[in-house]
């Protein structure tokens, strides 16, 4: 069976896609201890709390052992590649190069990296360019593409950068199999139990909605699907948005539309004021469960131990940072098809 090691694994979305496609996930590596239970409970593999920047090639070779062929996957944290970080030094931006140096020393048969498309332009494309150059100098054939998630069945307008590289021959990501009309918010979460703000579904502890202040409750009552805060009465508009600078910032305080894919699910999707995360018709932000479904996590996916508290901030980070599982499955299938082509099983 093909062996997979997942660096920057988080809650395990990328590993889970590989596991569902029949790969042997050996380990996940991350610094975020809160992800341990989710990774291990759903992927049947150990979570190793290490800083990838401090790992050696031997550490990773030891994880693979005698397995063959080997697949090393990873999603270096994408926050360093924000527009803010392009103006301010962020030590995490070097993690992509750290990943590249480890690959050059370990020589796994196949590599996959998922990240934000902004990485292609970060520091003028220099970081991504050096990463690709390191792979090619190490004998890899490299392919990358920008992926529109609805094309792979994910019901959200998330665009990501997916790279595949192989020492065994040319490799590429499978073509999208979904075409307009794409999966919608309604098709994904329309059948879930209705909730009020602050309410928890008694049969599903992850289906819980954050509370709303009196002002925000009035704001969401005045919001329409796909609209903006420009639809509100003036007394509801935040002071910062009334200024000339804030007038065009409309991607917050709005509802999703039932019959379209969701907006990109971020780590703060559970907050009405954090983006276009209002439920299409109920007066609340979407729940943790709804965010996970829109990220294409299976409904059986476990995020915290049954006796542990469920915290919006912690689960929001786990869910929002994850590789959508359906994208992960497409990456895994592409690897499997490539191994079939080169007879490397």
Residue pairs with C-beta under 8 A, 6 or more apart in sequence:
1 22
1 23
1 24
2 23
2 24
2 67
2 69
2 70
2 71
2 335
2 336
2 339
2 345
3 23
3 24
3 26
3 64
3 65
3 67
3 68
3 69
3 70
3 71
4 15
4 18
4 23
4 24
4 25
4 26
4 71
4 72
4 73
5 25
5 26
5 27
5 28
5 29
5 60
5 63
5 64
5 70
5 71
5 72
5 73
5 108
6 12
6 14
6 15
6 18
6 25
6 27
6 28
6 29
6 73
6 74
7 29
7 30
7 52
7 55
7 72
7 73
7 74
7 99
7 102
8 29
8 30
8 52
8 74
8 75
8 76
8 77
8 95
9 15
9 28
9 29
9 30
9 35
9 39
9 47
9 74
10 30
10 32
10 35
10 39
10 75
10 318
10 321
10 322
11 35
11 38
11 39
11 303
11 318
11 319
11 321
11 322
12 28
12 35
12 38
12 39
12 42
12 43
12 322
13 295
13 297
13 322
13 323
13 324
13 325
13 328
14 73
14 75
14 112
14 114
14 322
14 323
14 328
14 331
15 25
15 28
15 39
15 43
15 45
15 73
15 328
16 42
16 43
16 297
16 298
16 301
16 325
16 328
17 323
17 325
17 326
17 327
17 328
17 329
17 330
17 331
17 332
18 25
18 71
18 73
18 328
18 331
18 332
18 335
19 25
19 42
19 43
19 44
20 325
20 329
20 332
21 329
21 332
21 333
21 336
22 336
23 71
23 332
23 335
23 336
24 67
25 43
25 44
25 45
26 45
26 63
26 64
26 65
26 67
27 45
27 46
27 47
27 48
27 63
28 39
28 43
28 45
28 46
28 47
28 48
29 47
29 48
29 50
29 52
29 55
30 39
30 47
30 48
30 49
30 50
31 49
31 50
31 51
32 317
33 49
34 314
34 317
34 318
35 47
35 318
36 47
36 49
37 302
37 303
37 304
37 305
37 308
38 301
38 302
38 303
38 304
38 318
39 45
39 47
40 46
40 47
41 302
42 301
42 302
48 63
50 59
52 74
52 76
52 95
52 98
52 99
52 102
53 94
53 95
53 98
55 102
57 102
57 105
57 106
60 72
60 102
60 106
60 108
61 106
64 70
64 106
64 108
68 109
69 109
69 110
69 168
69 339
69 344
69 345
70 108
70 109
70 110
71 108
71 109
71 110
71 111
71 112
71 335
72 102
72 103
72 106
72 108
72 110
72 111
72 112
73 111
73 112
73 113
73 114
73 331
74 99
74 112
74 113
75 113
75 114
75 115
75 323
76 92
76 95
76 96
76 98
76 99
76 113
76 115
77 92
77 95
77 321
78 115
78 116
78 118
78 119
78 321
79 85
79 90
79 92
80 90
80 92
80 93
80 95
81 93
81 115
81 116
81 118
81 119
81 122
82 118
83 118
85 93
86 122
86 123
93 122
93 123
93 127
96 113
96 115
96 119
96 127
96 128
96 131
97 127
97 130
97 131
97 134
99 113
99 131
100 130
100 131
100 134
100 135
101 134
103 111
103 134
103 135
103 138
103 140
103 165
104 134
104 135
104 137
104 138
107 138
107 139
107 167
109 166
109 167
109 168
109 344
110 164
110 165
110 166
110 167
110 168
110 171
110 335
110 338
110 339
111 135
111 140
111 163
111 164
111 165
111 166
112 162
112 163
112 164
112 165
112 331
112 335
113 131
113 161
113 162
113 163
114 160
114 161
114 162
114 163
114 323
114 327
114 331
115 160
115 161
115 163
116 160
116 161
117 146
117 159
117 160
117 161
119 127
119 128
119 161
120 128
120 146
120 161
122 128
132 142
132 144
132 163
135 142
135 165
136 142
138 167
139 167
140 165
140 166
140 167
141 165
141 166
141 167
141 169
141 170
141 171
142 163
142 164
142 165
143 163
143 164
143 165
143 170
143 171
143 172
143 173
144 161
144 162
144 163
144 164
145 161
145 162
145 172
145 173
146 159
146 160
146 161
146 162
147 159
147 160
147 161
147 162
147 173
147 176
147 327
148 157
148 158
148 159
148 176
149 156
149 157
149 158
149 159
149 160
149 261
149 324
149 326
149 327
150 156
150 157
150 178
150 182
150 183
150 261
151 176
151 177
151 178
151 179
151 182
152 176
152 177
152 178
152 324
152 326
152 327
152 330
153 177
153 178
153 183
153 296
153 326
154 183
154 261
154 294
154 295
154 296
154 324
154 326
154 327
155 182
155 183
155 184
155 185
155 187
155 188
155 261
155 262
155 293
155 294
155 296
156 261
156 262
156 263
156 264
156 265
156 294
156 295
156 324
157 261
157 262
157 263
157 264
158 264
158 265
158 324
159 264
160 323
160 327
162 173
162 327
162 331
164 171
164 172
164 173
164 331
164 334
164 335
164 338
165 171
166 338
166 342
168 338
168 339
168 342
168 344
169 338
169 341
169 342
171 334
171 335
171 338
172 334
173 330
173 331
173 334
174 330
174 333
174 334
174 337
182 261
183 261
184 258
184 259
184 260
184 261
185 256
185 257
185 258
185 259
185 260
185 261
185 262
185 280
185 294
186 258
186 259
186 280
188 262
188 290
188 293
188 294
189 286
189 290
189 293
189 294
190 258
192 201
192 207
192 287
192 289
192 290
193 201
193 203
193 204
193 207
194 282
195 201
195 207
195 208
195 209
195 282
195 284
195 287
196 209
196 282
196 283
196 284
197 209
197 210
197 211
197 212
197 217
197 283
197 284
197 285
198 209
198 210
198 211
198 212
198 284
199 208
199 209
199 284
200 207
200 208
200 209
201 207
201 208
201 287
201 289
204 289
205 310
206 287
206 288
206 289
206 292
206 303
206 310
206 315
207 287
207 288
207 289
207 290
208 287
208 288
208 289
208 310
209 270
209 279
209 284
209 285
209 286
209 287
210 270
210 271
210 272
210 284
210 285
210 312
212 220
212 272
212 283
212 284
212 285
215 236
216 253
216 272
216 273
217 283
218 236
219 229
219 232
219 236
219 253
219 272
220 253
220 255
220 272
220 278
220 283
220 284
221 283
222 231
222 232
222 233
222 236
223 229
223 231
223 232
223 253
223 254
223 255
223 278
224 231
224 255
225 255
225 256
225 257
225 258
225 280
225 281
226 254
226 255
226 256
226 257
226 260
227 254
227 255
228 250
228 253
228 254
229 236
229 237
229 238
229 241
229 250
229 252
229 253
229 254
230 250
238 246
238 253
240 246
241 247
241 249
251 263
251 275
251 276
252 273
252 274
252 275
252 276
253 272
253 273
253 278
254 276
254 278
255 276
255 278
255 279
255 280
255 281
256 262
256 263
256 276
256 277
256 278
256 279
256 280
256 286
257 280
258 280
258 281
262 294
263 275
263 276
263 277
265 291
265 294
265 295
265 319
265 320
266 274
266 275
266 320
267 316
267 317
267 319
267 320
267 321
268 274
268 275
268 277
268 316
268 320
269 275
269 277
269 285
269 286
269 291
269 294
269 316
269 319
269 320
270 277
270 285
270 286
270 287
270 288
270 291
270 312
270 316
271 277
271 285
271 312
272 278
272 284
272 285
274 285
277 285
277 286
278 284
278 285
278 286
279 285
279 286
279 290
286 294
288 303
288 310
288 312
288 315
288 316
288 319
289 299
291 316
291 319
291 320
292 299
292 301
292 303
292 319
293 299
295 319
295 320
295 322
295 324
295 325
296 324
296 325
296 326
296 327
297 319
297 322
297 325
298 325
303 310
303 315
303 318
303 319
304 310
304 314
304 315
339 345
